[in-house]
Amino acid sequence: MRLGLFGLPGAGKGTQAQKIAQKWVIPHISTGDIFRELQKGNTTLAKEIRGILARGELVSDDMVTKIAFDRLANEDCKRGFVLDGFPRTLNQARALEASPFSLDVLLVIDVAKAEIVKRLSSRRVCGHCHSVYSGEDGQDLIGNLCPKDGHILIQRPDDMPEAVAIRLELFERNFSPIMDFYQSLGRLCRIDGQGPVDTVFERIRKVIGQLNERPKRDK
């Protein structure tokens, strides 16, 4: 079972990806996490990525694809995976579908923009371990301490309401072609992302259950 997971920033795809990974015992592959780890190293690749980002440039599709494919080729992905953060361009999507790692379905978690702004505006992050927390009922978490390491929680600049609106616009502009591509392949499925985490996961579980009942397509 090879799944891709999309959603607007704040739609909860990271949380749902973790729940999927635990339920079906498959790895949650976050290319964002991979890049963050790579940048900490002293390998030639790590230095090259740091140099690209320091110059304000984008990492090429070829490099992103190679890094993703290297991870997907690992033994733990043979039974399947849930892919989060890749593909991020149409070229990457086409490369993925031409590879041995083509997706069975791309799940898109749909949440209204107004709800996304509310969620992200209440979000706080630990500046040390980068754990993310959301305020309940508008509770202000600034100044509170991270339960994991005791460091102060902060609000990221890109979680300010004005910045959130720009992020949502960029997401729709960049990711619409990818979703159209998977729609044309008949492998796009939209999930209602409104409601409690467990309710959304139950919707995803039902979709995956139906997917597993389909005849297997040729790889």
C-alpha positions, 0 to 999 in steps of 0.5 A: 500500500503506497499512499501519498498525503496532501493537505493545506498547511494546518490540515493535519496531514502530519498527524494523520500520516503518523496514525496511518503509519501506526495502523498499517505498520508502514513508514511515514516518509516526510521529505521535510524531515529528511532534508532537515536531517541531511543539512545537519551532516557533513556529507558532500550532499549535506554541504551542497544542500546547505549551499543551495539554501544559503544562496536562496535557491530551490533544490532541483527536482532531480535532487529532491527526487533522488533523495526521495527515491533513495529513502523509498528503496529501503527495506522498510518500504517494501510493504508500503509507505505513506509519503508526506511532502513529495511530490511537490512539483508536477515534474516530481509527480511524473517521475514518481509515477514512472518509478517503482514507487508509484502511488496507489492513491493520493489522499487530499485532506480538505479543510476550509481556509477559515479553519486553517487560518484559525488552526495555524494562528493558534499554533505554537512551536518549541524552538528547541525540539520543534514539537508543534502544539495548538491552543484549545478554544483560542488559548494563548500558548505563548510563554508556555513550556514544551512538555518534552524539554521545558523550552518556551513555546513560540509562534512562528512568523509564518503562522501569523494570519497574514502570512498564513493567507499567503501560504495558502495561496501559494499551496493552491497555485503549486499543488493544483497541477499535481492534484489534477495529474492524479485526478487524471490517473483516477488515483486522487481521493479527497477526505473531509478534514473537518472535525476531531482527529479520530473522526478524520482518521476513521474517514481515511481508514474507510477509504484505505479499506476500500482501496485494499479491496480493489484488484491490484493494478500492474506496477 
